[in-house]
Amino acid sequence: MLEYETVLRGVTFVTVLPEFRSQQCSARGFVRPGDRVNQARFGCLASGHKVNADRHAAKNMLRRAQ
C-alpha cells in the first residue's frame, strides 16, 4: 500500500533492510548488540556516541537508503 501511494505521488520508494539498525552506531558504524542500553537509549561503547534509540535507528535507515 505504501509503495503504491508513493508511486502515485511521484516519490521514490526505497526498501531498507532492518538488520541491526538499532544496534549499529550511527556515528562510526560499529555493530555491538550490547550498545543498545535499553528500549529508549543507545550508547556506543567504542565511540562514546549516545543518542535516543528511535532517532538513532532512523539515521541508520536513512543512511542505508541513500
Secondary structure, DSSP 4 states (H G I P E B T S, - for coil): -HHHHHHHTT--------TTTTTB-TTT--B-GGG--SSSEEE-TTT--EEEHHHHHHHHHHHHH-
